[in-house]
């Protein structure tokens, strides 16, 4: 076995309790009759074709549309990324402007590169206690009639939902023909009364589900749902054919089909919600946990209880210190953490015992830290979230195609940035290519320590790609 295989085996042997993607949590029951070797097939007679389905794939997609409430559903085997990209490539209209939530996933920014649209950004509302972009002010004034579409994220990576119903009502009043596109990557489980309403139920035109994140589909599989006639189905199919593999994995397709069926088993979630409520009552006074009490504040309209977002500042210790304790002593593996927040993601494959284990771990953590004399952690990097959007000089596509050069990061003030820089997870950009480097962005990048980055090629050497001056600086 090679290094990669050994690494996977070693990790599995450690027996961590998963509070991260994928949603199936490695439970065999979701794949009990899926022959992984035998079903690893290509487009053979009787097996249909993903890009022109008329048989078993077409029927599976039709069934998924019925389950999730869409007019039509497309299976994605290149992840949710191609869903966001296809949304933009499918757009038509006389204007090349789109309204985009600034705290969107980086795949939305890549969609702007591919499509050439110029984004008019909606600024997120930063929650002062979590220091995260959790809400959105949808009353922000925009020229709704002058854009081709509006793209928003619902819910956020952290489980906070915007007032999508209000946004769709504004569309009906101000621009009834404008498509509303929704990245519901982290809300594919929004079915039934246990969760907030789905974007499809509220009336969005195109809705992306990263079905592997909280449901039982295999990693890299997703769905793109469509309803209504504001977006051309023909253009959408052409966009997906352009973006997706010509050799789709039938294992991913089969897992998508059954993920929809398992999603209907709402009773799986009921005992999990009960345990999450017990978690809040047990440790909620010692941690700052995002909860239903936050609805109606800082642009938050709903909260998904299956995302347990914990801020560690009340304990006086860093999130990384807490994670180290939880992993070592209780075998708990969270989805992500930053300097002061930890996100635990509950999926359809979790069990009540998993959440009881999490509650026990958090209880021991709180008791240990509150009785110690090491509570000296304070918010050192309050500017980690860029609150003022940098000036947009070039569109992302213009910047991508422009001539670039690398310079030291410290010397980049005032230049047009030539790469999109995102901490990952969650993949929300600090700066998007085509924007001008500002003092706030520069200070934020200079202050960051170790981490996982996407798009920043010169992180180790502290260099950055900038646009050559003749490409728009004059």
C-alpha positions in Angstrom: 0.0 0.0 0.0 1.3 3.4 -0.9 1.6 6.5 1.3 -1.9 7.8 0.5 -3.5 4.4 1.3 -1.5 4.1 4.5 -2.5 7.6 5.5 -6.2 6.8 5.0 -5.8 3.5 6.9 -4.0 5.1 9.8 -6.6 7.8 10.1 -9.5 5.3 10.1 -7.8 3.2 12.8 -7.8 6.1 15.2 -11.6 5.9 15.4 -12.5 9.6 15.5 -16.1 10.5 16.0 -17.0 12.5 12.9 -18.5 16.0 13.1 -17.3 16.9 9.6 -18.3 16.1 6.1 -19.3 13.7 4.5 -22.8 13.4 6.1 -22.8 9.5 5.9 -20.0 9.5 8.5 -18.6 6.3 7.1 -21.7 4.2 8.1 -22.0 1.1 5.9 -25.8 1.0 6.1 -26.0 3.7 3.4 -24.0 1.5 1.0 -24.9 -2.0 2.1 -25.7 -3.3 -1.4 -23.5 -0.9 -3.4 -20.8 -3.0 -5.1 -17.9 -0.5 -5.2 -15.8 -2.5 -7.6 -18.5 -4.0 -9.8 -20.5 -0.7 -10.1 -17.4 1.3 -11.1 -18.6 1.4 -14.7 -18.8 3.8 -17.6 -21.6 4.7 -20.1 -22.5 1.2 -21.4 -25.6 -0.1 -23.1 -28.5 0.0 -20.7 -26.7 2.4 -18.2 -27.8 5.7 -19.8 -25.7 8.8 -20.3 -25.3 11.6 -17.8 -25.1 14.4 -20.4 -28.1 13.1 -22.4 -30.1 10.9 -20.1 -33.2 9.1 -21.2 -33.1 5.9 -19.1 -32.1 5.0 -15.6 -30.2 8.2 -14.9 -33.1 10.3 -16.2 -35.5 8.3 -13.9 -33.2 8.8 -10.9 -33.0 12.5 -11.5 -36.7 12.8 -11.9 -37.3 11.0 -8.6 -34.8 13.3 -6.9 -36.7 16.3 -8.3 -39.9 15.0 -6.7 -38.2 14.4 -3.4 -36.7 17.9 -3.1 -39.5 19.8 -4.8 -37.9 20.9 -8.0 -39.2 20.9 -11.6 -36.0 19.3 -12.7 -32.8 18.0 -11.1 -29.3 17.4 -12.5 -26.8 15.1 -10.8 -23.3 16.6 -10.4 -20.2 14.4 -10.2 -17.7 17.3 -10.0 -18.9 18.6 -6.7 -21.1 21.6 -5.9 -18.5 23.8 -7.5 -19.8 23.0 -11.0 -23.3 23.8 -9.9 -22.4 27.3 -8.9 -20.4 27.7 -12.1 -23.2 26.4 -14.4 -25.7 28.8 -12.8 -23.7 31.7 -14.1 -22.9 30.3 -17.5 -26.6 29.6 -18.0 -27.6 33.2 -17.5 -28.6 35.5 -20.4 -29.6 39.1 -20.6 -28.6 42.5 -21.7 -26.5 43.4 -18.7 -23.3 41.7 -17.5 -23.9 42.6 -13.8 -25.0 40.2 -11.1 -25.7 40.7 -7.4 -23.5 38.4 -5.4 -23.2 37.9 -1.7 -19.6 38.8 -0.8 -19.3 35.9 1.7 -19.9 33.4 -1.1 -17.8 30.3 -1.6 -14.8 30.7 -3.8 -16.5 28.5 -6.5 -18.8 31.5 -7.0 -15.8 33.7 -7.7 -14.5 31.1 -10.2 -18.0 31.3 -11.8 -17.4 35.0 -12.3 -14.1 34.3 -14.1 -15.8 31.7 -16.4 -18.9 33.8 -17.2 -17.4 37.3 -17.3 -20.0 38.9 -15.1 -19.2 41.9 -13.0 -20.3 41.4 -9.4 -22.3 43.9 -7.4 -21.6 42.7 -3.9 -24.0 42.4 -1.0 -21.9 42.9 2.2 -22.4 40.4 5.0 -23.2 41.4 8.5 -20.3 40.5 10.9 -21.5 39.0 14.2 -19.4 40.8 16.9 -19.3 37.9 19.3 -18.2 35.2 16.7 -16.3 37.7 14.5 -17.8 35.9 11.5 -20.1 36.8 8.5 -23.3 35.2 9.7 -26.0 37.5 8.4 -27.0 39.6 5.4 -28.8 42.9 5.2 -31.2 42.3 2.3 -32.6 45.8 2.6 -29.3 47.1 1.2 -30.2 49.3 -1.8 -29.4 47.8 -5.2 -30.3 48.5 -8.8 -32.4 45.3 -9.1 -33.6 46.1 -12.6 -30.1 46.5 -13.9 -28.7 43.0 -13.1 -29.0 39.6 -14.7 -29.4 37.6 -11.5 -28.9 37.6 -7.8 -26.9 34.8 -6.1 -26.9 34.2 -2.4 -25.9 31.5 0.1 -28.5 29.8 2.3 -27.6 28.7 4.9 -24.1 29.8 5.5 -21.3 27.4 6.2 -22.0 28.0 9.9 -25.8 27.3 9.7 -27.1 30.8 9.8 -29.8 31.6 7.3 -30.7 34.9 5.6 -34.3 36.1 5.1 -34.6 34.5 1.7 -38.3 34.8 1.7 -38.0 38.6 2.0 -35.4 38.7 -0.7 -37.7 36.8 -3.1 -40.5 39.1 -2.2 -38.3 42.1 -3.2 -37.5 40.3 -6.5 -41.3 40.0 -7.2 -41.8 43.7 -6.6 -38.7 45.2 -8.2 -37.5 42.7 -10.9 -40.0 39.9 -11.4 -38.0 38.4 -14.3 -34.7 38.3 -12.5 -33.5 34.8 -11.5 -32.5 34.2 -7.9 -29.8 31.6 -7.6 -29.1 29.9 -4.2 -26.1 28.0 -3.0 -27.8 25.7 -0.5 -24.7 23.5 -0.3 -24.9 23.1 3.4 -28.7 22.7 3.5 -29.5 19.7 1.4 -31.2 18.2 4.4 -33.8 21.0 4.7 -36.9 18.8 4.4 -39.8 18.7 6.8 -40.6 20.8 9.8 -37.3 20.1 11.7 -35.3 22.5 9.6 -35.7 25.9 7.9 -37.7 26.0 4.7 -35.7 25.0 1.6 -34.9 27.6 -1.1 -37.0 25.6 -3.6 -40.0 25.8 -1.3 -39.5 29.5 -0.9 -39.4 30.1 -4.7 -35.7 30.3 -5.8 -35.0 29.5 -9.5 -31.8 27.5 -9.2 -30.7 25.7 -6.0 -27.5 23.9 -5.4 -27.3 21.0 -2.9 -23.9 19.6 -1.9 -25.6 16.3 -1.1 -22.5 14.8 0.4 -22.1 17.4 3.1 -25.0 16.5 5.4 -26.8 13.6 3.5 -25.5 10.2 2.6 -24.1 10.8 -0.9 -20.4 10.1 -1.6 -17.9 13.0 -1.5 -17.8 15.0 -4.7 -21.5 14.3 -5.5 -24.1 17.1 -5.6 -27.4 18.1 -7.2 -28.5 21.2 -9.1 -32.3 21.8 -8.9 -34.3 24.1 -11.2 -37.8 25.4 -11.2 -39.7 28.0 -13.3 -38.7 29.4 -16.6 -36.4 32.4 -15.7 -33.3 30.3 -16.6 -33.0 28.5 -19.9 -32.9 24.7 -19.3 -31.0 24.3 -22.6 -28.3 26.7 -21.6 -28.1 25.0 -18.2 -27.6 21.6 -19.7 -25.0 22.9 -22.1 -23.1 24.5 -19.2 -23.1 21.3 -17.2 -21.9 19.4 -20.3 -19.1 21.9 -20.7 -18.0 21.7 -17.0 -18.6 18.1 -16.0 -16.4 15.0 -16.6 -17.2 13.1 -19.8 -16.5 9.9 -17.7 -18.9 10.3 -14.8 -18.6 8.0 -11.8 -21.6 5.6 -11.6 -20.7 5.1 -7.9 -21.3 8.8 -7.3 -24.5 8.7 -9.4 -25.9 5.7 -7.5 -25.1 7.3 -4.1 -27.0 10.4 -5.2 -30.0 8.4 -6.1 -30.2 6.7 -2.7 -29.3 9.9 -0.8 -32.6 11.3 -1.8 -34.5 8.3 -0.5 -32.6 8.4 2.8 -33.4 12.1 3.0 -37.0 11.3 3.3 -36.4 9.4 6.5 -37.0 12.5 8.6 -37.2 10.3 11.8 -33.5 9.8 11.6 -33.0 13.5 12.6 -35.5 13.7 15.5 -33.3 12.0 18.2 -30.3 14.0 17.0 -32.2 17.2 17.5 -33.2 16.1 21.0 -29.5 15.5 21.9 -28.5 18.8 20.5 -31.0 20.5 22.7 -29.5 18.7 25.7 -26.1 19.8 24.6 -27.2 23.5 24.6 -28.7 23.2 28.0 -25.7 21.4 29.5 -22.8 23.6 28.2 -24.6 26.6 26.7 -23.9 28.8 29.7 -20.2 28.2 29.5 -19.7 28.5 25.8 -21.1 31.0 23.3 -23.1 28.8 21.0 -25.0 30.0 18.0 -28.7 29.1 18.6 -32.3 30.0 18.0 -31.8 33.0 20.3 -29.7 34.6 17.6 -32.6 34.7 15.1 -33.5 38.3 14.5 -30.0 39.7 15.2 -27.2 40.7 12.9 -29.0 39.8 9.7 -29.7 36.2 10.9 -33.2 35.0 10.0 -32.9 31.3 10.9 -30.4 28.9 12.5 -29.8 25.2 11.5 -29.5 23.3 14.8 -27.4 20.6 13.1 -24.5 23.0 12.9 -23.0 23.5 16.4 -20.9 26.6 16.3 -19.0 27.3 19.5 -17.0 30.4 20.4 -14.3 29.7 23.0 -13.6 33.3 24.1 -15.7 32.9 27.3 -13.3 30.1 28.3 -10.3 32.3 27.8 -8.5 29.7 25.6 -8.0 29.4 21.9 -10.1 27.2 19.7 -7.0 25.3 18.6 -6.2 24.4 22.2 -9.8 23.2 22.7 -9.7 21.1 19.6 -6.4 19.5 20.6 -8.0 18.5 23.9 -11.2 17.2 22.3 -9.4 15.2 19.7 -6.9 13.7 22.1 -9.1 12.9 25.1 -12.5 12.3 23.4 -11.7 11.4 19.8 -13.9 14.2 18.5 -13.1 15.5 15.0 -14.8 18.9 14.2 -15.5 20.3 10.7 -13.3 23.4 11.2 -11.9 25.9 13.6 -10.2 29.3 13.6 -8.7 31.3 16.4 -11.8 31.4 18.5 -14.6 29.3 16.9 -15.2 25.6 16.4 -17.8 24.2 14.0 -19.3 20.7 14.6 -21.3 19.5 11.7 -24.0 16.9 12.3 -25.0 14.7 9.3 -27.6 12.0 8.6 -25.0 9.4 9.6 -24.5 10.7 13.1 -26.1 8.9 16.1 -27.5 10.2 19.4 -24.5 8.6 21.1 -22.1 10.7 18.9 -23.8 13.9 20.2 -23.7 12.6 23.8 -20.0 12.1 23.3 -19.6 15.6 22.1 -21.6 17.0 25.0 -19.4 15.1 27.5 -16.3 16.3 25.8 -17.4 19.9 25.9 -18.5 19.6 29.5 -15.1 18.2 30.5 -13.3 20.9 28.5 -15.3 23.7 30.1 -14.7 22.3 33.6 -11.0 21.9 33.0 -10.4 25.4 31.6 -12.6 27.2 34.0 -10.7 25.7 36.9 -7.3 26.4 35.5 -5.2 29.5 35.6 -4.3 29.6 31.9 -7.3 31.6 30.7 -5.3 34.3 28.9 -6.7 34.0 25.3 -8.2 37.2 23.9 -9.2 38.2 20.4 -5.8 39.1 18.9 -6.9 39.3 15.3 -10.1 41.3 15.2 -9.4 42.4 11.6 -9.4 38.8 10.4 -12.7 39.6 8.7 -12.4 42.3 6.1 -15.3 44.7 6.7 -14.7 47.2 3.9 -14.8 45.7 0.4 -11.7 46.5 -1.7 -12.4 48.6 -4.9 -13.1 46.5 -7.9 -11.0 47.7 -10.7 -11.3 44.7 -13.1 -13.8 42.0 -13.3 -12.5 38.6 -12.1 -12.4 37.4 -15.7 -10.4 40.5 -16.9 -8.0 39.9 -14.0 -7.6 36.2 -14.7 -6.7 36.9 -18.3 -4.4 39.9 -17.6 -0.6 39.8 -17.5 0.7 39.3 -13.9 3.8 39.2 -11.9 4.7 38.2 -8.3 5.9 40.7 -5.8 6.5 40.7 -2.0 3.2 40.9 -0.1 4.4 43.9 1.9 4.9 45.9 -1.3 1.4 45.2 -2.8 -0.5 48.1 -1.4 -2.5 49.9 -4.2 -1.9 47.2 -6.8 -4.6 45.2 -8.5 -4.5 41.7 -7.0 -4.2 38.9 -9.5 -5.4 35.9 -7.4 -8.3 35.1 -5.2 -7.2 34.4 -1.7 -9.5 32.3 0.6 -8.8 30.6 3.9 -10.1 27.0 3.6 -12.4 26.0 5.1 -14.8 27.8 4.7 -13.5 29.1 1.4 -14.8 32.7 1.6 -12.4 35.0 -0.1 -10.5 37.8 1.7 -9.7 39.4 -1.7 -10.9 38.6 -5.2 -8.7 38.9 -8.2 -9.3 42.2 -9.9 -9.7 44.1 -6.6 -7.2 46.7 -5.4 -5.1 45.9 -2.4 -6.2 48.1 0.5 -4.5 48.7 3.9 -7.2 46.6 5.6 -6.7 43.6 3.3 -3.0 43.9 3.5 -2.9 44.1 7.3 -5.2 41.0 7.4 -3.0 39.0 5.2 0.2 40.0 7.0 -1.3 39.1 10.4 -2.4 35.5 9.5 -0.4 32.7 10.8 -0.4 29.1 9.7 -3.5 27.9 7.9 -4.9 26.2 4.9 -5.3 28.5 1.9 -6.8 28.2 -1.6 -5.7 30.5 -4.4 -2.7 32.0 -2.5 0.3 30.5 -4.4 2.9 32.6 -2.5 1.7 32.0 1.1 4.9 30.3 2.2 7.1 33.0 0.6 4.8 35.9 1.5 4.5 36.9 -2.1 1.4 37.8 -4.2 0.4 37.9 -7.8 -0.5 41.4 -9.0 -1.7 42.8 -12.4 0.9 44.5 -14.5 0.4 48.3 -14.4 -0.5 48.6 -18.1 -3.5 46.3 -17.4 -5.5 48.9 -15.6 -3.3 50.8 -13.1 -3.0 53.9 -15.2 
